[in-house]
């Protein structure tokens, strides 16, 4: 670098000596225009050469300007000073500075070009992918350092060689055809997208590459730039990834299979557990029901024992006292008294029979031994038979009346259920009515149901107690002094419910009660059809 600076300085000194010599020539031969012009032309030529090679041309331009001005004043007499005589010197000065200006621009442009070239060279040489420039004939005209490392050739071995030198033999002929087609319609594009491309190393081994192509025009010729990357490691990594993915896929499939098997086993176990739980729950419900039934039966038996001991005491005492008196009435004159006591015995026996029937019916219902048996019957005849039976146990002076409404009499239903319902309702009407009581029974078959009504003019049922009337062992306050179990209406409600019917009542504490029973039935002729 020091040598360069010294050389530039020597050139600068030579320029200073030259302009000094020119100035002396002008001063010594002021009238010789040819010599003056020749001297200045020689100086300008040197100045131009110095500007191209040296770097002190601007300083030399200042010295030249000063020399021209000084020479003018020394070579021209004072009386001749003026614009006319100074114009030649002024033109020389302008010419020098014009040259300086254009030289400055040229040197600046050249400097920028050199910088750009240096950048491009640095980028080209330091690129991390192989770069090759190829002309239209397929000849390599330039390569970078990475391309040398990639293919194993030095730069001199590659430049001037055919590009097919770097391609495996089995692809070389095809590549020449592809290269010609590309030159016919060049464009920037990735090459071999979706294809496996291979390059040939100097030692003969092949390696996978990724190639992108670009081009530019120079001197009406198309130059192709090939960007080459060695993707061996990438392919190894991709292969490893693919192997791991396949392994992961197999593991996932095995895991899914195991999960499916375990899930199936769990579902089977859960199903068994669910079945077991349902069985246990059913058993628990059945046990609870059995316990409830046992408890109810125990309560029923306990109530029965308590009630029987109380309710049977009075009729048994009546029977004993009446039998004792009958033994003393041996003559015919006591026939009326005998009849009275025999009636008392009958009523006492009927009362005990009714109590026993209520408990037996309820016990069978609780044990589930009561079943419905449908059969054809004439409703009017069946109810008349029941009325005839109840006429024998009614109180003296009581009147039982029965009316069947409508023309349909033949139906299908459980006759025993009908009998038990009416016997209970009519017995209650007799029991809770006075000796002058009126008991009206009506029946009607219409719109697919049997409607029974039992009305009396007895003591009635207080309104606030009617909602409890069908509960087991419930008895209204106004009939506590009348014997009974409190089971009759409960049993009636159970019979009606079993046949899918309803029972309602209308009553007041002032007297009179009407029970209405509605049971769905099928006429005999409709069932036969």
DADAHU-V682445 format. One record per backbone hydrogen bond with DSSP energy under -1.0 kcal/mol. NH is the residue of the N-H (numbers start at 1). CO is the residue of the C=O. Records with the same first field share a line. If there is no record, write none. Layout:
NH: CO ; CO
This chain:
5: 1
6: 2
7: 3
8: 4
9: 5
10: 6
11: 7
12: 8
13: 9
14: 10
15: 11
16: 12
17: 13
18: 14
19: 15
20: 16
21: 17
22: 18
23: 19
24: 20
25: 21
26: 22
27: 23
28: 24
29: 25
32: 29
33: 31
36: 32
37: 33
38: 34
39: 35
40: 36
41: 37
42: 38
43: 39
44: 40
45: 41
46: 42
47: 43
48: 44
49: 45
50: 46
51: 47
52: 48
53: 49
54: 50
60: 56
61: 57
62: 58
63: 59
64: 60
65: 61
66: 62
67: 63
68: 64
69: 65
70: 66
71: 67
72: 68
73: 69
74: 70
75: 71
76: 72
80: 77
81: 78
86: 82
87: 83
90: 86
91: 87
92: 88
93: 89
94: 90
95: 91
96: 92
97: 93
98: 94
99: 95
100: 96
101: 97
102: 98
103: 99
104: 100
105: 101
106: 102
107: 103
108: 104
109: 105
110: 106
111: 107
112: 108
113: 109
114: 110
115: 111
116: 112
117: 113
118: 114
119: 115
120: 116
121: 117
122: 118
123: 119
124: 120
125: 121
126: 122
130: 228
132: 226
133: 142
134: 224
135: 139
138: 135
140: 161
141: 133
142: 133
144: 131
148: 144
149: 145
150: 146
151: 147
152: 148
158: 154
159: 155
160: 140
161: 158
163: 138
165: 162
166: 163
167: 164
171: 168
175: 171
176: 172
177: 173
178: 174
179: 175
180: 176
181: 177
182: 178
183: 179
184: 180
185: 181
189: 213
191: 211
195: 192
199: 207
200: 166
201: 205
202: 151
204: 201
207: 199
209: 197
210: 229
212: 227
213: 189
214: 225
216: 223
218: 221
221: 218
223: 216
224: 134
225: 214
226: 132
227: 212
228: 130
229: 210
231: 208
235: 231
236: 232
237: 233
238: 234
239: 235
240: 236
241: 237
242: 238
243: 239
244: 240
245: 241
246: 242
247: 243
248: 244
249: 245
250: 246
251: 247
252: 248
253: 249
254: 250
255: 251
256: 252
257: 253
258: 254
259: 255
260: 256
261: 257
262: 258
263: 259
264: 260
265: 261
266: 262
267: 263
268: 264
269: 265
270: 266
271: 267
272: 268
273: 269
274: 270
275: 271
276: 272
277: 273
278: 274
279: 275
280: 276
281: 277
282: 278
283: 279
284: 280
285: 281
286: 282
287: 283
288: 284
289: 285
290: 286
291: 287
292: 288
293: 289
294: 290
295: 291
296: 292
297: 293
298: 294
299: 295
300: 296
301: 297
302: 298
303: 299
304: 300
305: 301
306: 302
307: 303
308: 304
309: 305
310: 306
311: 307
312: 308
315: 311
316: 312
317: 313
318: 314
319: 315
320: 316
321: 317
322: 318
323: 319
324: 320
325: 321
326: 322
327: 323
330: 328
334: 331
335: 332
338: 334
339: 335
340: 336
341: 337
342: 338
343: 339
344: 340
345: 341
346: 342
347: 343
348: 344
349: 345
350: 346
351: 347
352: 348
353: 349
354: 350
355: 351
356: 352
357: 353
358: 354
359: 355
360: 356
361: 357
362: 358
363: 359
364: 360
365: 361
366: 362
367: 363
368: 365
369: 364
375: 413
377: 411
379: 409
382: 378
383: 379
384: 380
385: 381
386: 382
387: 383
388: 384
389: 385
390: 386
391: 387
398: 395
399: 437
401: 439
403: 441
405: 443
411: 377
412: 522
413: 375
418: 414
419: 415
420: 416
421: 417
422: 418
423: 419
424: 420
425: 421
426: 422
427: 423
428: 424
429: 425
430: 426
431: 427
432: 428
437: 434
439: 399
440: 455
441: 401
442: 453
443: 403
444: 451
446: 449
449: 446
450: 519
451: 444
452: 517
453: 442
454: 515
455: 440
456: 513
459: 432
465: 462
468: 465
469: 466
471: 468
473: 486
474: 471
479: 476
480: 477
482: 479
491: 487
492: 488
493: 489
494: 490
495: 491
496: 492
497: 493
498: 494
499: 495
500: 497
501: 496
502: 518
504: 516
506: 514
511: 508
512: 458
513: 456
514: 506
515: 454
516: 504
517: 452
518: 502
519: 450
521: 448
524: 410
527: 523
528: 524
529: 525
